[in-house]
């Protein structure tokens, strides 16, 4: 079972893990309504390193990115659900729209992002290059998304 950890604590912990020769993979997202697409994405993410860190958009950040009415589930609930997954070692909340600053602080060995991005369109590209972080793009599970779930609920399909 993973744990929710603060920014300063994760920086210190990651440094100790690196000193011990362990590898770290990070990813980020809102993970608002957890679904099979998220689970498979997080399982694949974990396969790239010894420890996985999910950088979780806070409620403030989700609202800024997704608009009014989001998130559906608050940050505490989303974080707790993520830590219950065996493929998630740590969850760190962040308030910014982008995890770039936090990624620069923790310097993971690997960073995963959805395959709708490329290295050329990756917002965190410069930080990944600067810190020599390997980027892995993970395919989505067709038809599985939080937006689809919300649309289905709203349309009562």
Buried (B, 14 or more C-beta within 10 A) or exposed (E): EBEBBEBEEBBEBBEEBBEEEEBBBBBBBBBBBBBEBBBBBBBBBBBBBBBBBBBBBBBBBBBBEBEEEBBBBEBEEBBBBBBEBEBBBBBBBBEBEBBBEBBBBBBBBBBBBEEEBEEEEBEBBEBBEEBEBBBBBBEBBEEBBBEEBBEEEEEEE
